[in-house]
Amino acid sequence: MIKFGVFSDILLVHNLHSIPSVHRNYITSLLFALRTTQQLKRYVSKYSELVRREAEKNKSQWKTMGPAKVAVPSPNDFLQKRSKEPKLAPKKKEQEGEKLLPLSVPGRTYHPVIRIKKNFIYKNAVAVIRGKPKNPRHFCVDTRQGDKYLLEPSGLFPKYIRKKNYGVIPKYVTRRNEEMKRAEEEYQASVLEELKKKAMKTLSEEERTDILKALKKNWEEVNRAFQTLPVLTDTRYKRMQKEELELKLQQLEHRKSVVGGGGGGGGG
């Protein structure tokens, strides 16, 4: 399929009019018209040279690949030791108008200390002559080949039982035992004090009889309720009610024995 632009269509129509009418309907006439349009010169802008010169002038040689030539470092500029450490500022020179401090001059009575040279060889020889000889170290031989080891760190030498404080109780243990004994005494004293506070007071005879009458009355009421219970306890509620009444009777009998001095639980 052949496509044509507007300009090429105008040229094609112009060329077709120049072809005789006899050959105007053949495909060869169309190809001849296309060939004549392709031979025409294309449009060229008059600013093309100017644009090309501007692009060449603004173009950098090392825009993407780096500079063309790189300076080689000098062998004299090698890295030296401590060259990167911070350096102190240079000392300022004394100004002309600034007065200097007076020098400390020793007095007339000052006598310098004269250092005497020591003969260390003679001193060491005297120390060796006057020194006590070292005690021989105790060894233990355990094989026939003569293998030996020190006796003191092995645990076979009785050096601990020969101590002055061997068998003596340490001070921190005695101090801790005294603190524990003191705490136990304080606890016993607090318990006795609490028992004295909660101790039963002595009742008068009138109060005692009143309490016994009230306990007896309560016991009779609970006993009456207990006697009215059915004989057959086939349900859970009946068993619970019976146990509750028995517990109340036991508590009342105990109180009566405490107040009355051993009175039984008979009901009247």
C-alpha positions, 0 to 999 in steps of 0.5 A, a space after each residue: 500500500 503506497 501512502 502520499 503526503 499533501 505535497 507529494 499528492 500535489 506533485 503526483 497530480 501535476 505529473 499525471 496531467 503531463 502524462 497522455 490520457 491514453 497511458 493515464 490509467 496504467 500503474 506504470 504511469 503512477 510509478 513514473 510520477 512517484 519517481 519524478 517526486 523522489 528526485 526532487 530536493 528535500 527542504 534544508 534549513 538555512 540555520 543548520 550550519 549555525 546550530 552545528 557550530 553552536 553545538 561544537 562550541 559548547 561541547 566539553 571534551 571530558 563531559 562523560 569520559 573525564 579529562 583527556 590528560 591527568 597530572 601525574 603525582 610527583 614522587 616527592 609528595 609521598 605520605 609521611 608519618 604523622 603528617 595528617 595529625 593536627 599541629 599546634 599553633 606556633 608560639 607567639 613571640 614576646 612583645 617588646 613592651 611586655 615585661 618578663 617575670 624575674 628569675 628565681 635566684 637561690 638565697 645565700 643559705 641555699 646548699 644544693 643537694 649533692 647526689 652520691 653515686 651508689 655502688 650497686 654491685 657492692 650493695 647487692 653483694 652485701 645484701 646476699 652475704 647478710 641475707 638469710 638462705 631460702 628454705 628448701 621447697 617440699 617436693 613429693 615424688 610419686 613415680 619411679 622415674 622421679 616425677 615430682 610436684 610441689 607438696 604445698 599446693 597439692 593439699 597433702 601439706 598440713 598448712 591450714 591446721 597450723 594457722 593461728 586462727 584455725 578452728 576459731 569461729 569467724 567474727 561475721 558468723 558470731 555476729 550473725 548468730 547474735 542478730 538471729 538470737 536477738 530477732 528470735 527474742 523480739 519475736 517471742 516478746 511480740 507473740 507474748 504481748 499479742 497473747 496477753 492482749 487477746 487473752 480471755 477476761 475473767 467474768 463475774 458470776 452473774 455474767 457467767 450465769 447469763 451467758 450459760 442461760 443464753 447458750 442453753 437457750 440457743 442449744 435447745 432451739 437448734 436441738 429442736 430443729 435437729 429433732 424435727 429433721 426427717 429420718 431419711 436424708 435422700 436429698 442434698 439439701 437435707 444432708 446439708 441442713 443436717 450437717 449445718 445443725 450438727 456443726 452448730 450444736 458442737 460449737 454451742 457445746 464447746 462454748 458452754 464447756 469453756 464458760 461453764 467449766 465442762 458442762 455437757 450438751 444435754 438439752 434440759 
